[in-house]
Amino acid sequence: MSARSIARWSALLPALMLALTAGVAGACQICIPLPERTLADRLLASDAVVLAREDAERPFHYRVTEVLSGAPDDSAIDLFLNSQARRTLAADPNRAMVLARSGKDGTWSQLGLTRPEYERVVREILSRADRWRPRETDNAERLDWFVPLLGHADQRLHELAYLEIGRAPYAEIRGLARRIPAETLEAMLVEPRYLEWRSLAILMLGESDRQADRVRVRAAVSQKARLRSNLNLAAWATALLALDGEDGMRRLQMLYLSDDRREREELEAVIQAVSVYTAAEPVRRDQAAEFYRRMLERHPNMAPQLVHDLIAWKRWDFVAPVQQARAGLHDDPLAAYVLGLYLRLAGERSDRLPAVPVSDRTPAPKTLEQFSREETR
């Protein structure tokens, strides 16, 4: 089995365990696929935070000028003041370095040179230490507080807001979307530095009531399919589903399930979009299940990516296609284990739970020509 397969299933197995205990994951994995510690997390996890400048008696070292939180002792701070920061501090007596001491090992770290707005944000975060916790993703008050910082002129504050909002549950992101100015979203979409960070802005486009944004999302998904590109595809596909609902699901089916030559990465991105969207819109589970059924018909090797949702939704009516997919996984024992877990759970429940049929009143599929006309509406 390849290293890539090991990495894929090592990431998937915890999600399956979560499906057994809590249904769906909290954080939006489209915006930030890996855990990120934000400035707020680091401040809240520290047992002391101070402002410091150069120690006149110990060049290239710090002395505390103000304690912002905690009670650091009077011992010297064993942290090197680099030349660039030293010159900045020497040129402006009103600026200082934010230093934080780890509550685990007592080491100090630099969290950035102050400017008035940056210092205000640091102080405000510390003042909320009794209500905020490191790495939390579902604190509505905290998310709300960071919204005005998205697009801030201080790049550090913009990135802080992005990380705080981007790791929130998708349902929370949808609720915040219409508070973000159009010019802020546009800047996030065109700034080259944030090429890999565009997912949050793309998801928010899916909540827009501006016609130009709707056309943009539909055209982007069609372009991704035509170019066989998977860059930010999960975000664009999720935005399409948010805009068009069931129609968007059928569009994705036409674009990605009518072509057996699709790359695995493309299919994984589309599955991720359907999963994230359906977690926020449970009423769409029947359509999502039908999408997954079509996926299994055309691409049975994608079954391990689907069973997390099937378990979370208690959809035990996929036994036959999952069995068929498992039979072809001789060289991937971890993937076979994932499917075996679903089959065992389905077997345990088959005598107690009725099958959940997908609605047979699905409208007739639209043609590609019909979808193309809608892109301009």
VOBA-1610 file (N, C-alpha, C; in pm, whole numbers, padded with zeros to 5 digits, always signed):
BEGIN
Met+00085-00120+00000Met+00000+00000+00000Met+00089+00124+00000Ser+00053+00225-00077Ser+00136+00344-00094Ser+00129+00434+00028Ala+00232+00521+00042Ala+00232+00619+00151Ala+00114+00713+00138Arg+00075+00743+00015Arg-00040+00831-00007Arg-00168+00770+00048Ser-00185+00638+00027Ser-00304+00571+00078Ser-00305+00571+00230Ile-00188+00547+00291Ile-00179+00548+00437Ile-00218+00685+00491Ala-00168+00791+00428Ala-00200+00927+00474Ala-00349+00955+00459Arg-00407+00910+00346Arg-00549+00936+00322Arg-00636+00870+00428Trp-00610+00743+00456Trp-00696+00672+00551Trp-00664+00708+00695Ser-00541+00750+00722Ser-00510+00796+00857Ser-00590+00920+00891Ala-00616+01001+00789Ala-00699+01120+00810Ala-00847+01086+00815Leu-00888+00981+00744Leu-01030+00948+00735Leu-01081+00873+00857Leu-00999+00785+00915Leu-01047+00702+01025Leu-01097+00783+01145Pro-01026+00891+01189Pro-01082+00970+01299Pro-01218+01029+01266Ala-01238+01069+01140Ala-01369+01124+01101Ala-01477+01018+01111Leu-01444+00892+01078Leu-01542+00786+01092Leu-01578+00762+01237Met-01478+00767+01324Met-01506+00750+01467Met-01596+00863+01515Leu-01572+00984+01464Leu-01656+01097+01503Leu-01799+01078+01453Ala-01814+01019+01337Ala-01949+00996+01286Ala-02027+00902+01377Leu-01957+00810+01442Leu-02025+00715+01531Leu-02070+00781+01660Thr-01999+00888+01700Thr-02026+00947+01830Thr-02096+01081+01823Ala-02065+01162+01718Ala-02117+01298+01718Ala-02177+01341+01586Gly-02182+01256+01488Gly-02246+01291+01362Gly-02149+01351+01264Val-02121+01483+01274Val-02035+01549+01177Val-01932+01632+01247Ala-01821+01657+01180Ala-01715+01739+01238Ala-01759+01883+01246Gly-01702+01956+01343Gly-01743+02094+01364Gly-01680+02192+01267Ala-01549+02189+01254Ala-01482+02289+01174Ala-01503+02266+01025Cys-01501+02375+00950Cys-01515+02365+00805Cys-01380+02326+00745Gln-01370+02203+00695Gln-01243+02152+00644Gln-01212+02204+00504Ile-01303+02276+00442Ile-01275+02333+00310Ile-01184+02454+00325Cys-01209+02538+00426Cys-01128+02660+00442Cys-00990+02628+00497Ile-00986+02549+00603Ile-00860+02518+00670Ile-00855+02368+00693Pro-00789+02293+00604Pro-00791+02149+00617Pro-00711+02095+00734Leu-00620+02175+00789Leu-00539+02132+00903Leu-00558+02229+01018Pro-00546+02181+01143Pro-00562+02270+01257Pro-00460+02383+01254Glu-00504+02502+01286Glu-00417+02619+01289Glu-00432+02690+01423Arg-00320+02723+01487Arg-00323+02805+01608Arg-00324+02950+01567Thr-00420+03024+01611Thr-00428+03165+01578Thr-00358+03248+01685Leu-00341+03377+01657Leu-00287+03468+01757Leu-00371+03462+01884Ala-00503+03459+01868Ala-00591+03452+01984Ala-00567+03325+02064Asp-00550+03213+01997Asp-00522+03087+02067Asp-00395+03098+02150Arg-00293+03156+02091Arg-00164+03165+02161Arg-00172+03259+02280Leu-00244+03367+02264Leu-00261+03459+02376Leu-00339+03393+02490Leu-00446+03326+02455Leu-00533+03265+02556Leu-00467+03147+02626Ala-00373+03081+02558Ala-00305+02965+02616Ala-00183+03005+02699Ser-00144+03132+02696Ser-00024+03177+02767Ser-00056+03207+02913Asp+00044+03186+03000Asp+00021+03220+03140Asp+00071+03360+03174Ala+00134+03427+03075Ala+00173+03567+03092Ala+00192+03629+02955Val+00145+03753+02937Val+00163+03829+02813Val+00209+03968+02852Val+00315+04015+02786Val+00372+04146+02820Val+00404+04225+02694Leu+00423+04355+02711Leu+00485+04439+02610Leu+00629+04460+02652Ala+00720+04457+02555Ala+00862+04468+02587Ala+00936+04548+02482Arg+01044+04612+02528Arg+01136+04682+02439Arg+01278+04635+02471Glu+01376+04694+02402Glu+01513+04649+02424Glu+01561+04685+02564Asp+01633+04593+02624Asp+01693+04616+02755Asp+01823+04693+02734Ala+01830+04815+02784Ala+01948+04899+02764Ala+02073+04837+02822Glu+02056+04756+02926Glu+02172+04693+02990Glu+02208+04560+02925Arg+02123+04507+02844Arg+02148+04379+02775Arg+02107+04395+02628Pro+02191+04457+02547Pro+02155+04477+02406Pro+02112+04345+02340Phe+02015+04360+02247Phe+01958+04246+02175Phe+01878+04152+02265His+01834+04203+02380His+01745+04129+02469His+01630+04222+02513Tyr+01528+04162+02571Tyr+01407+04238+02605Tyr+01401+04272+02754Arg+01329+04382+02781Arg+01285+04413+02918Arg+01136+04444+02911Val+01064+04406+03013Val+00919+04426+03016Val+00887+04572+03044Thr+00798+04628+02962Thr+00751+04765+02986Thr+00609+04767+03041Glu+00531+04662+03015Glu+00395+04655+03069Glu+00349+04510+03070Val+00285+04471+03177Val+00226+04337+03188Val+00080+04346+03145Leu+00044+04268+03045Leu-00094+04268+02996Leu-00180+04160+03063Ser-00118+04048+03096Ser-00190+03942+03167Ser-00091+03854+03240Gly-00138+03785+03344Gly-00053+03697+03421Gly+00035+03775+03519Ala+00128+03702+03577Ala+00217+03762+03676Ala+00359+03711+03656Pro+00426+03757+03550Pro+00565+03711+03528Pro+00657+03760+03638Asp+00758+03681+03670Asp+00853+03722+03774Asp+00953+03821+03716Asp+01047+03862+03796Asp+01143+03965+03755Asp+01266+03909+03685Ser+01269+03779+03663Ser+01388+03721+03598Ser+01399+03768+03453Ala+01522+03772+03403Ala+01547+03819+03267Ala+01480+03727+03166Ile+01430+03788+03059Ile+01366+03710+02952Ile+01474+03660+02856Asp+01485+03530+02847Asp+01589+03469+02763Asp+01535+03453+02621Leu+01531+03567+02550Leu+01478+03568+02413Leu+01556+03672+02333Phe+01604+03632+02217Phe+01689+03720+02136Phe+01605+03822+02060Leu+01645+03946+02064Leu+01583+04054+01989Leu+01659+04070+01857Asn+01596+04034+01747Asn+01669+04036+01619Asn+01692+04180+01572Ser+01781+04194+01476Ser+01825+04327+01433Ser+01712+04410+01372Gln+01627+04347+01291Gln+01520+04421+01226Gln+01422+04475+01330Ala+01380+04391+01424Ala+01288+04438+01528Ala+01355+04543+01615Arg+01484+04529+01638Arg+01558+04626+01720Arg+01558+04764+01655Arg+01578+04767+01522Arg+01578+04895+01451Arg+01438+04958+01454Thr+01335+04875+01438Thr+01197+04925+01440Thr+01165+04988+01575Leu+01201+04921+01681Leu+01175+04972+01816Leu+01255+05099+01844Ala+01378+05103+01797Ala+01462+05221+01820Ala+01407+05343+01747Ala+01340+05321+01632Ala+01289+05432+01552Ala+01157+05487+01605Asp+01088+05411+01690Asp+00956+05455+01738Asp+00937+05414+01884Pro+00947+05509+01977Pro+00935+05477+02120Pro+00794+05433+02160Asn+00697+05450+02072Asn+00559+05412+02106Asn+00528+05266+02071Arg+00621+05200+02005Arg+00597+05061+01967Arg+00667+04966+02063Ala+00615+04843+02069Ala+00674+04741+02156Ala+00651+04604+02093Met+00718+04504+02146Met+00698+04366+02102Met+00604+04297+02201Val+00505+04226+02146Val+00418+04145+02231Val+00490+04012+02257Leu+00511+03980+02383Leu+00574+03854+02421Leu+00476+03771+02503Ala+00476+03641+02481Ala+00388+03551+02555Ala+00469+03437+02614Arg+00437+03400+02738Arg+00507+03290+02804Arg+00418+03166+02807Ser+00473+03056+02760Ser+00399+02931+02755Ser+00365+02881+02894Gly+00242+02839+02911Gly+00203+02782+03039Gly+00255+02641+03057Lys+00305+02579+02949Lys+00354+02441+02957Lys+00500+02432+03001Asp+00585+02510+02934Asp+00729+02497+02964Asp+00794+02628+03005Gly+00718+02737+03012Gly+00773+02864+03059Gly+00857+02939+02958Thr+00862+02892+02833Thr+00941+02962+02731Thr+00864+03083+02679Trp+00938+03185+02634Trp+00879+03306+02580Trp+00880+03301+02427Ser+00782+03363+02365Ser+00778+03374+02220Ser+00731+03513+02180Gln+00772+03556+02060Gln+00736+03687+02007Gln+00608+03676+01925Leu+00512+03763+01954Leu+00384+03757+01884Leu+00359+03880+01797Gly+00460+03962+01777Gly+00444+04072+01683Gly+00466+04209+01743Leu+00517+04298+01659Leu+00537+04438+01698Leu+00404+04512+01695Thr+00386+04596+01792Thr+00258+04666+01802Thr+00247+04782+01704Arg+00125+04803+01660Arg+00074+04928+01609Arg-00053+04950+01687Pro-00108+05070+01687Pro-00224+05096+01774Pro-00337+04994+01760Glu-00373+04960+01637Glu-00485+04869+01619Glu-00448+04727+01659Tyr-00326+04686+01631Tyr-00281+04552+01669Tyr-00280+04539+01821Glu-00228+04640+01888Glu-00225+04638+02035Glu-00367+04635+02092Arg-00457+04711+02031Arg-00596+04710+02078Arg-00655+04569+02070Val-00632+04501+01957Val-00684+04367+01939Val-00626+04272+02045Val-00497+04281+02070Val-00434+04195+02172Val-00499+04218+02308Arg-00518+04342+02344Arg-00578+04374+02475Arg-00723+04325+02481Glu-00797+04340+02372Glu-00936+04298+02369Glu-00947+04145+02384Ile-00859+04072+02316Ile-00861+03926+02327Ile-00834+03884+02471Leu-00734+03943+02533Leu-00699+03907+02670Leu-00812+03941+02768Ser-00885+04047+02738Ser-00996+04086+02827Ser-01111+03986+02821Arg-01110+03897+02721Arg-01216+03798+02706Arg-01170+03658+02744Ala-01058+03649+02815Ala-01002+03518+02850Ala-01096+03435+02936Asp-01189+03499+03004Asp-01283+03423+03087Asp-01395+03362+03005Arg-01411+03405+02878Arg-01520+03357+02793Arg-01472+03282+02669Trp-01347+03302+02632Trp-01291+03237+02514Trp-01190+03132+02556Arg-01180+03028+02476Arg-01086+02919+02503Arg-00999+02894+02379Pro-00874+02850+02398Pro-00789+02820+02283Pro-00852+02715+02192Arg-00843+02740+02060Arg-00883+02646+01956Arg-01033+02619+01947Glu-01116+02690+02018Glu-01259+02666+02004Glu-01305+02716+01867Thr-01405+02651+01812Thr-01451+02684+01677Thr-01599+02720+01671Asp-01669+02710+01782Asp-01814+02728+01778Asp-01863+02834+01877Asn-01777+02928+01914Asn-01815+03037+02003Asn-01870+03151+01917Ala-02002+03166+01915Ala-02065+03264+01826Ala-02020+03406+01858Glu-02004+03438+01985Glu-01959+03573+02022Glu-01819+03600+01968Arg-01733+03502+01978Arg-01595+03518+01929Arg-01593+03536+01778Leu-01667+03453+01705Leu-01673+03467+01560Leu-01725+03604+01520Asp-01829+03649+01586Asp-01889+03778+01556Asp-01789+03892+01576Trp-01708+03879+01679Trp-01612+03985+01711Trp-01505+03999+01603Phe-01468+03889+01539Phe-01359+03894+01441Phe-01405+03938+01302Val-01534+03939+01276Val-01583+03973+01142Val-01530+04108+01092Pro-01533+04216+01172Pro-01485+04345+01120Pro-01337+04349+01084Leu-01261+04252+01135Leu-01117+04250+01106Leu-01084+04185+00971Leu-01181+04115+00912Leu-01156+04054+00782Leu-01138+04163+00677Gly-01024+04161+00609Gly-00992+04266+00513Gly-00920+04384+00574His-00876+04373+00699His-00808+04483+00767His-00679+04520+00695Ala-00642+04647+00702Ala-00520+04694+00636Ala-00395+04630+00695Asp-00397+04599+00824Asp-00286+04527+00886Asp-00301+04380+00849Gln-00211+04332+00766Gln-00221+04196+00714Gln-00233+04093+00827Arg-00166+04118+00940Arg-00171+04023+01051Arg-00312+04009+01106Leu-00386+04119+01111Leu-00521+04115+01164Leu-00618+04052+01064His-00595+04080+00936His-00677+04014+00834His-00658+03863+00841Glu-00533+03817+00851Glu-00506+03675+00856Glu-00561+03612+00984Leu-00554+03684+01094Leu-00613+03636+01219Leu-00763+03614+01201Ala-00832+03712+01143Ala-00976+03699+01122Ala-01007+03584+01027Tyr-00927+03569+00922Tyr-00950+03459+00827Tyr-00941+03324+00898Leu-00837+03305+00979Leu-00818+03177+01046Leu-00928+03152+01148Glu-00968+03255+01220Glu-01075+03239+01320Glu-01207+03202+01253Ile-01242+03274+01147Ile-01370+03249+01080Ile-01363+03124+00992Gly-01248+03105+00926Gly-01235+02994+00832Gly-01240+02858+00896Arg-01209+02846+01025Arg-01214+02715+01090Arg-01348+02691+01159Ala-01439+02786+01150Ala-01571+02771+01211Ala-01654+02671+01131Pro-01760+02616+01190Pro-01849+02529+01113Pro-01905+02605+00992Tyr-01927+02531+00883Tyr-01977+02593+00761Tyr-02108+02667+00784Ala-02195+02614+00868Ala-02322+02681+00895Ala-02300+02819+00956Glu-02198+02833+01039Glu-02166+02964+01099Glu-02111+03059+00993Ile-02026+03007+00904Ile-01970+03089+00797Ile-02082+03144+00710Arg-02181+03061+00679Arg-02293+03106+00597Arg-02366+03222+00664Gly-02382+03213+00796Gly-02453+03318+00867Gly-02379+03450+00870Leu-02245+03443+00862Leu-02164+03565+00867Leu-02145+03628+00728Ala-02168+03551+00623Ala-02127+03590+00488Ala-02181+03726+00445Arg-02307+03752+00472Arg-02367+03875+00419Arg-02322+04000+00495Arg-02246+03982+00600Arg-02190+04097+00671Arg-02056+04140+00613Ile-02001+04061+00522Ile-01871+04092+00465Ile-01891+04177+00340Pro-01832+04297+00333Pro-01848+04383+00215Pro-01799+04315+00088Ala-01865+04346-00022Ala-01829+04287-00151Ala-01684+04316-00187Glu-01638+04436-00155Glu-01499+04471-00190Glu-01398+04390-00110Thr-01434+04350+00012Thr-01345+04265+00092Thr-01333+04127+00029Leu-01446+04070-00012Leu-01442+03940-00076Leu-01365+03945-00208Glu-01385+04052-00284Glu-01315+04064-00412Glu-01164+04072-00391Ala-01122+04148-00290Ala-00979+04159-00261Ala-00920+04023-00223Met-00995+03943-00148Met-00947+03810-00110Met-00938+03718-00230Leu-01023+03741-00331Leu-01025+03654-00448Leu-00916+03688-00550Val-00868+03810-00549Val-00771+03852-00651Val-00630+03869-00596Glu-00614+03876-00465Glu-00481+03897-00407Glu-00396+03771-00425Pro-00284+03779-00498Pro-00202+03659-00524Pro-00150+03591-00397Arg-00125+03670-00291Arg-00073+03610-00168Arg-00171+03511-00107Tyr-00300+03528-00137Tyr-00401+03445-00074Tyr-00461+03343-00171Leu-00382+03302-00269Leu-00431+03206-00367Leu-00486+03081-00300Glu-00416+03028-00200Glu-00459+02907-00132Glu-00557+02937-00019Trp-00585+03066+00003Trp-00676+03105+00110Trp-00810+03154+00056Arg-00836+03133-00070Arg-00955+03191-00130Arg-01084+03117-00094Ser-01071+03000-00036Ser-01189+02917-00012Ser-01294+02989+00071Leu-01253+03063+00174Leu-01350+03131+00259Leu-01431+03232+00179Ala-01363+03313+00098Ala-01434+03411+00015Ala-01526+03343-00084Ile-01483+03230-00140Ile-01565+03157-00236Ile-01692+03105-00168Leu-01677+03047-00050Leu-01795+02998+00023Leu-01892+03111+00050Met-01839+03229+00082Met-01926+03343+00111Met-01997+03394-00015Leu-01933+03378-00131Leu-02002+03414-00256Leu-02129+03332-00274Gly-02127+03211-00222Gly-02243+03125-00235Gly-02364+03175-00158Glu-02343+03273-00069Glu-02455+03331+00007Glu-02496+03467-00047Ser-02433+03510-00155Ser-02457+03644-00209Ser-02591+03651-00281Asp-02655+03766-00271Asp-02776+03789-00350Asp-02747+03876-00472Arg-02618+03900-00499Arg-02580+03979-00617Arg-02575+03889-00740Gln-02640+03931-00846Gln-02648+03850-00967Gln-02510+03819-01023Ala-02421+03918-01019Ala-02287+03896-01074Ala-02214+03785-00999Asp-02234+03776-00869Asp-02170+03670-00791Asp-02227+03533-00826Arg-02357+03527-00848Arg-02420+03400-00884Arg-02368+03350-01019Val-02359+03441-01115Val-02306+03404-01246Val-02161+03359-01232Arg-02087+03427-01149Arg-01945+03395-01130Arg-01927+03255-01074Val-02009+03218-00975Val-01996+03085-00914Val-02029+02977-01015Arg-02140+02993-01087Arg-02179+02890-01185Arg-02075+02876-01296Ala-02023+02989-01342Ala-01923+02985-01448Ala-01793+02922-01398Ala-01756+02950-01273Ala-01632+02896-01218Ala-01638+02743-01208Val-01753+02690-01164Val-01766+02544-01155Val-01757+02481-01294Ser-01822+02539-01390Ser-01815+02486-01527Ser-01671+02492-01581Gln-01602+02601-01551Gln-01464+02614-01596Gln-01373+02511-01529Lys-01393+02490-01398Lys-01314+02389-01328Lys-01333+02252-01391Ala-01458+02221-01425Ala-01486+02091-01486Ala-01422+02081-01624Arg-01430+02188-01701Arg-01375+02186-01836Arg-01223+02174-01834Leu-01158+02243-01742Leu-01011+02242-01734Leu-00957+02127-01649Arg-01048+02053-01586Arg-01010+01943-01497Arg-00918+01993-01385Ser-00955+02104-01329Ser-00879+02165-01220Ser-00946+02137-01087Asn-00866+02103-00986Asn-00923+02081-00854Asn-00882+02190-00754Leu-00816+02298-00802Leu-00777+02407-00713Leu-00902+02481-00665Asn-00926+02478-00535Asn-01044+02541-00474Asn-01176+02486-00528Leu-01171+02369-00590Leu-01293+02311-00646Leu-01395+02282-00538Ala-01352+02232-00423Ala-01448+02200-00316Ala-01525+02325-00274Ala-01455+02438-00266Ala-01522+02563-00226Ala-01620+02610-00333Trp-01578+02607-00460Trp-01669+02651-00568Trp-01791+02561-00576Ala-01771+02430-00562Ala-01883+02337-00569Ala-01979+02358-00452Thr-01925+02385-00333Thr-02010+02412-00216Thr-02089+02540-00238Ala-02024+02642-00292Ala-02094+02768-00321Ala-02207+02746-00421Leu-02182+02662-00520Leu-02287+02631-00618Leu-02407+02564-00550Leu-02380+02470-00461Leu-02489+02402-00390Leu-02566+02500-00303Ala-02495+02593-00240Ala-02562+02692-00156Ala-02653+02781-00240Leu-02611+02813-00361Leu-02690+02898-00449Leu-02810+02825-00509Asp-02785+02702-00558Asp-02884+02636-00643Asp-02946+02510-00582Gly-02898+02468-00464Gly-02960+02355-00396Gly-02965+02229-00481Glu-03084+02174-00497Glu-03101+02050-00572Glu-03055+02064-00716Asp-03079+02180-00775Asp-03034+02204-00912Asp-02881+02200-00919Gly-02817+02256-00817Gly-02671+02253-00811Gly-02619+02111-00799Met-02689+02027-00721Met-02649+01888-00707Met-02656+01817-00842Arg-02761+01844-00918Arg-02774+01780-01050Arg-02668+01833-01147Arg-02634+01960-01133Arg-02528+02015-01220Arg-02395+01944-01193Leu-02361+01925-01066Leu-02238+01855-01030Leu-02242+01711-01080Gln-02358+01650-01071Gln-02371+01513-01120Gln-02344+01507-01269Met-02398+01602-01343Met-02379+01602-01488Met-02232+01629-01524Leu-02171+01722-01453Leu-02034+01760-01487Leu-01932+01655-01446Tyr-01955+01589-01331Tyr-01850+01504-01275Tyr-01883+01355-01274Leu-02008+01317-01293Leu-02041+01175-01289Leu-02079+01121-01425Ser-02063+01201-01528Ser-02089+01152-01663Ser-01959+01130-01739Asp-01846+01142-01670Asp-01715+01131-01734Asp-01627+01041-01648Asp-01602+00919-01695Asp-01522+00823-01618Asp-01375+00861-01609Arg-01334+00964-01681Arg-01191+01001-01682Arg-01156+01102-01573Arg-01251+01139-01489Arg-01223+01236-01383Arg-01113+01186-01290Glu-01024+01278-01252Glu-00917+01243-01159Glu-00973+01225-01018Arg-00905+01144-00940Arg-00950+01117-00804Arg-00963+01246-00722Glu-00866+01338-00741Glu-00869+01462-00664Glu-00993+01546-00694Glu-01037+01544-00819Glu-01159+01616-00856Glu-01279+01555-00783Leu-01288+01423-00787Leu-01402+01356-00724Leu-01401+01376-00573Glu-01283+01372-00512Glu-01274+01394-00368Glu-01323+01534-00332Ala-01288+01634-00416Ala-01330+01771-00388Ala-01482+01785-00399Val-01541+01721-00498Val-01686+01729-00515Val-01758+01658-00400Ile-01706+01542-00359Ile-01764+01471-00245Ile-01757+01557-00119Gln-01643+01623-00100Gln-01629+01709+00016Gln-01732+01822+00014Ala-01756+01878-00102Ala-01855+01985-00114Ala-01994+01935-00078Val-02032+01821-00133Val-02164+01765-00104Val-02177+01735+00046Ser-02072+01682+00105Ser-02074+01647+00247Ser-02089+01770+00335Val-02008+01872+00310Val-02012+01994+00391Val-02146+02065+00377Tyr-02194+02075+00254Tyr-02322+02142+00230Tyr-02437+02068+00296Thr-02438+01936+00283Thr-02548+01858+00338Thr-02547+01858+00491Ala-02429+01868+00551Ala-02422+01879+00697Ala-02494+02004+00746Ala-02488+02111+00665Ala-02556+02236+00701Ala-02702+02237+00656Glu-02737+02152+00559Glu-02873+02146+00505Glu-02921+02001+00507Pro-02953+01947+00625Pro-02993+01806+00633Pro-03111+01770+00544Val-03193+01869+00507Val-03307+01841+00421Val-03262+01789+00284Arg-03136+01811+00248Arg-03084+01767+00118Arg-03022+01627+00123Arg-03038+01556+00235Arg-02972+01426+00246Arg-03019+01325+00141Asp-03147+01327+00107Asp-03195+01234+00005Asp-03127+01259-00129Gln-03116+01388-00168Gln-03049+01418-00295Gln-02900+01383-00288Ala-02838+01409-00171Ala-02697+01376-00155Ala-02677+01225-00162Ala-02767+01149-00100Ala-02756+01004-00105Ala-02769+00953-00249Glu-02859+01012-00325Glu-02871+00974-00466Glu-02744+01009-00543Phe-02684+01124-00511Phe-02557+01162-00573Phe-02450+01059-00540Tyr-02444+01017-00414Tyr-02345+00917-00372Tyr-02371+00783-00442Arg-02498+00750-00461Arg-02530+00624-00529Arg-02478+00628-00673Arg-02498+00740-00739Arg-02446+00754-00877Arg-02293+00752-00876Met-02233+00812-00775Met-02088+00810-00764Met-02037+00667-00752Leu-02103+00586-00673Leu-02062+00446-00656Leu-02080+00367-00785Glu-02181+00400-00862Glu-02203+00330-00989Glu-02089+00358-01087Arg-02044+00484-01092Arg-01941+00523-01189Arg-01800+00508-01134His-01785+00530-01004His-01651+00530-00943His-01655+00455-00811Pro-01668+00323-00813Pro-01678+00246-00688Pro-01555+00262-00598Asn-01442+00299-00656Asn-01321+00318-00574Asn-01332+00436-00480Met-01436+00520-00496Met-01454+00635-00407Met-01538+00600-00285Ala-01581+00477-00273Ala-01668+00437-00162Ala-01613+00474-00024Pro-01483+00454+00002Pro-01435+00489+00137Pro-01454+00636+00173Gln-01459+00725+00073Gln-01482+00866+00102Gln-01628+00895+00138Leu-01717+00802+00107Leu-01860+00826+00124Leu-01916+00770+00254Val-01852+00668+00310Val-01916+00596+00419Val-01924+00677+00548His-01838+00777+00564His-01850+00863+00683His-01990+00923+00688Asp-02035+00981+00576Asp-02168+01040+00572Asp-02277+00934+00581Leu-02259+00822+00514Leu-02361+00718+00519Leu-02382+00668+00661Ile-02275+00659+00737Ile-02287+00618+00878Ile-02355+00728+00958Ala-02310+00853+00937Ala-02367+00965+01013Ala-02516+00980+00984Trp-02556+00954+00859Trp-02698+00967+00820Trp-02779+00840+00847Lys-02710+00735+00894Lys-02775+00606+00918Lys-02841+00553+00791Arg-02768+00564+00681Arg-02816+00513+00552Arg-02759+00372+00533Trp-02838+00272+00575Trp-02791+00135+00569Trp-02838+00065+00440Asp-02892+00144+00345Asp-02942+00086+00221Asp-02837+00088+00110Phe-02710+00105+00146Phe-02601+00105+00047Phe-02516-00021+00058Val-02567-00124+00125Val-02486-00243+00149Val-02434-00305+00020Ala-02521-00322-00079Ala-02479-00390-00203Ala-02367-00316-00275Pro-02380-00185-00303Pro-02270-00118-00372Pro-02143-00109-00288Val-02157-00100-00156Val-02037-00095-00071Val-01967-00231-00072Gln-02044-00339-00068Gln-01984-00473-00079Gln-01910-00490-00210Gln-01971-00444-00317Gln-01907-00455-00449Gln-01777-00375-00453Ala-01779-00254-00395Ala-01659-00172-00393Ala-01550-00236-00309Arg-01588-00295-00196Arg-01490-00356-00106Arg-01421-00475-00172Ala-01491-00545-00258Ala-01434-00661-00324Ala-01317-00624-00414Gly-01312-00498-00457Gly-01203-00456-00547Gly-01088-00387-00477Leu-01081-00396-00344Leu-00978-00323-00268Leu-00874-00418-00209His-00827-00512-00289His-00733-00612-00239His-00601-00551-00195Asp-00559-00443-00260Asp-00428-00386-00230Asp-00437-00265-00136Asp-00551-00243-00074Asp-00569-00127+00015Asp-00644-00171+00140Pro-00575-00236+00234Pro-00644-00294+00351Pro-00711-00190+00440Leu-00656-00070+00449Leu-00720+00032+00533Leu-00853+00077+00474Ala-00856+00093+00341Ala-00982+00128+00276Ala-01084+00016+00293Ala-01038-00109+00281Ala-01128-00222+00301Ala-01182-00224+00443Tyr-01099-00186+00540Tyr-01143-00180+00679Tyr-01253-00076+00696Val-01236+00041+00633Val-01336+00147+00642Val-01471+00098+00591Leu-01469+00031+00476Leu-01594-00019+00420Leu-01650-00133+00505Gly-01562-00215+00560Gly-01607-00322+00648Gly-01678-00270+00771Leu-01631-00156+00821Leu-01696-00094+00937Leu-01839-00057+00904Tyr-01859+00004+00788Tyr-01996+00038+00745Tyr-02082-00088+00734Leu-02028-00193+00671Leu-02106-00315+00651Leu-02142-00381+00783Arg-02051-00378+00879Arg-02082-00436+01010Arg-02194-00359+01079Leu-02184-00226+01073Leu-02288-00144+01136Leu-02422-00162+01067Ala-02418-00170+00933Ala-02542-00191+00859Ala-02604-00325+00894Gly-02521-00428+00912Gly-02572-00560+00948Gly-02634-00561+01086Glu-02574-00487+01179Glu-02628-00481+01316Glu-02763-00413+01321Arg-02788-00322+01226Arg-02910-00243+01231Arg-03017-00287+01133Ser-02983-00378+01044Ser-03076-00414+00937Ser-03206-00473+00989Asp-03201-00540+01104Asp-03323-00601+01157Asp-03409-00502+01233Arg-03349-00387+01270Arg-03422-00291+01354Arg-03465-00166+01280Leu-03390-00129+01174Leu-03417-00004+01105Leu-03463-00030+00963Pro-03574+00031+00920Pro-03616+00016+00780Pro-03522+00089+00687Ala-03512+00041+00567Ala-03431+00111+00467Ala-03491+00248+00442Val-03405+00346+00415Val-03451+00482+00389Val-03447+00505+00240Pro-03560+00497+00173Pro-03557+00509+00027Pro-03530+00651-00017Val-03457+00663-00124Val-03440+00792-00188Val-03565+00822-00268Ser-03607+00947-00266Ser-03731+00984-00335Ser-03726+00943-00480Asp-03835+00883-00528Asp-03841+00844-00669Asp-03905+00952-00753Arg-03920+01071-00690Arg-03981+01182-00764Arg-03876+01281-00811Thr-03755+01230-00834Thr-03647+01317-00881Thr-03679+01370-01020Pro-03672+01503-01038Pro-03701+01559-01170Pro-03606+01505-01276Ala-03649+01509-01398Ala-03567+01462-01508Ala-03438+01544-01516Pro-03324+01480-01541Pro-03198+01554-01548Pro-03201+01662-01655Lys-03136+01773-01623Lys-03125+01879-01721Lys-03011+01849-01816Thr-03017+01906-01931Thr-02909+01890-02028Thr-02801+01991-01999Leu-02683+01965-02054Leu-02572+02059-02036Leu-02605+02194-02099Glu-02681+02191-02207Glu-02720+02316-02272Glu-02809+02400-02179Gln-02901+02334-02107Gln-02986+02407-02014Gln-02904+02469-01902Phe-02809+02393-01849Phe-02723+02446-01743Phe-02642+02564-01795Ser-02593+02556-01915Ser-02512+02664-01972Ser-02592+02793-01982Arg-02719+02780-02023Arg-02804+02900-02031Arg-02824+02963-01894Glu-02835+02879-01790Glu-02859+02930-01656Glu-02739+03004-01600Glu-02620+02976-01647Glu-02501+03042-01596Glu-02507+03193-01617Thr-02580+03237-01715Thr-02584+03379-01744Thr-02703+03448-01679Arg-02784+03373-01604Arg-02901+03432-01541Arg-02872+03479-01399
//
